Amino acid sequence: MLECCYCKKIYNSITSYNNHIQRHQNEKKENVDGWSDDQMKVAMELSMKEKYKDYIPETDDLQYMVKPCILCCEKMSSCAFISCGHCISCYECGLKIVSNKYKEERRCPICRKSVSMVLKIYF
C-alpha cells in the first residue's frame, strides 16, 4: 500500500500511485494545500524512499557498499566508468584502463563496454 504524500490517499498498485503523483506534480506550480517549499521537499523525499525502499541498503555500513578493486585487490574501489557506471576499481587502475594505448583494450572488465573516462568517487 502506498500513501500519497500530498493528499494522503491510499493506493494498492504502483501504477495508479505513480499516475496520481504525476498529476500532483503537474499541478505543483502552486504548492498543494499551502505547503511551504521545505514541506514539499520532505514529502517528496519520504515518497521516494517508500517507492524505492527495496533498493536502498538497510545499513549505513560502507563495507557492504565499497568493495576492493577487482584489478589490483589492494585498494578499495573509488571510481566509476563513465560509459557504464560500474564502480569496480580503484582510481589508479581505472586510469590505467582509460590510458591504455590500444583503444580496443579500454573496456570495462565487467560488461566490456568502451570506457572513455573515469570519475573519482569520494566515500
RANOR-V489254 format. One line per field, one symbol per residue. burial: + if it has 24 or more other ideal C-beta (glycine too) atoms within 12 Angstrom, else -. Layout:
BEGIN
burial = ???
END
This chain:
BEGIN
burial = -+-+++----------+--++--+-------+-------+--++--+---------------------+-+----++++++----++++++-++--++-------+-++-----+--+--+--
END
